[in-house]
Amino acid sequence: MPALDEQDGIVRALEALAPARCAAAEVIVVDGGSGDGTRERALPLADRVVEASRGRARQMNAGAALARAPVLLFLHADTRLPAQGLERVVDALAGERCWGRFDVRIEGGNALLPIVAAGMNLRSRLTGIATGDQAMFVRRDAFERAGGFPDIPLMEDVALSRILRRFSRPACLRERVATSARRWERAGTLRTIVLMWRLRLAFALGADPRGLARRYGVERTSS
C-alpha cells in the first residue's frame, strides 16, 4: 500500500485488512515522506511500515522488494477489497493467468460515477489494461520478469499492464473494489473524466509522463 499524507484514512484502510493479516497475508505500507501522522497511525496495523522515495511506482516497487509472498497485490490507501478478495486472487492465479485486477466501483454521490466505473471496467476487459484503482495483483515471478512498475510519475499502472499483457491476459474479476471519489470531486467529475481521457490518449501517443503529471496536477502522488 503506497501512502502519502493519508492520516485521515489510513487507519480505516488498514483495519479493513485485518482479516487478511489473520489469514497470513503480509501488509506492507510504503510511505512517500508524509508530513502528517500517516506512519505513526499505520505502525500498529501493518506488518511493516517503511519509507521510500516519493512516487507511487517507486513506493510500490519498494514494497514488492520487501514482500515475501509469491503473489503481490497493490492496493491504494483509498481503496477497499471486497469480501473474500484475497481468496479470489489466489483462485484467479491458479491457472495460466499471471496477473489481474478487480472491477471497481467509485464511492460518491455524483450520478456520473457509476457510469465512470462501468466504463473503466469495460475498457479494461476489452484492452487488457488495468488501473491502480482496480487493485492490480500479479505473481512475483511475472512482476520481476516485467521489471516492476516503470519509474514514471503517472500511468505506471498502464505501462506495467502493457508489459504483463505480453505474458498473459489479465484475470478480470467481477467482484468490485470500492475506491474513493476524491480524485473526481477535487476538480469536478466531468472535468476529471475529460482530463483523464486526454492524458490517456497523450500517453498512448508517446507523451512524456512527467509532462502529463504536471497537467494532472501532481508530480508525485500516492493514491
C-alpha positions, 0 to 999 in steps of 0.5 A: 500500500503506497501512502502519502499524507493519508492520516485521515484514512489510513487507519480505516484502510488498514483495519479493513485488512485485518482479516487478511493479516489473520489469514497470513497475508503480509501488509506492507505500507510504503510511505512517500515522506508524509508530513502528517501522522500517516506512519505513526497511525499505520505502525500498529496495523501493518506488518511493516511500515517503511519509507521510500522515495516519493512516487507511487511506482517507486513506493510500490516497487519498494514494497514488492522488494520487501514482500515475501509472498509469491503473489503481490497485490497493490492496493491504494490507501483509498481503496477497499477489497471486497469480501473474500478478495484475497481468496479470489486472487489466489483462485484467479492465479491458479491457472495460466493467468499471471496477473489481474485486477478487480472491477471497481466501483467509485464511492460518491454521490455524483450520478456520473460515477457509476457510469465512470466505473462501468466504463473503466471496467469495460475498457479494461476487459476489452484492452487488457489494461488495468488501473491502480484503482482496480487493485492490480495483483500479479505473481512475483515471478511475472512482476520481476520478469516485467521489471516492476512498475516503470519509474514514471510519475503517472500511468505506471499502472498502464505501462506495467499492464502493457508489459504483463499483457505480453505474458498473459491476459489479465484475470478480470474479476467481477467482484468490485473494489470500492475506491474513493471519489476524491480524485473526481470531486477535487476538480469536478467529475466531468472535468476529471473524466475529460482530463483523464481521457486526454492524458490517456490518449497523450500517453498512448501517443508517446507523451512524456509522463512527467509532462502529463503529471504536471497537467494532472496536477501532481508530480508525485502522488500516492493514491 
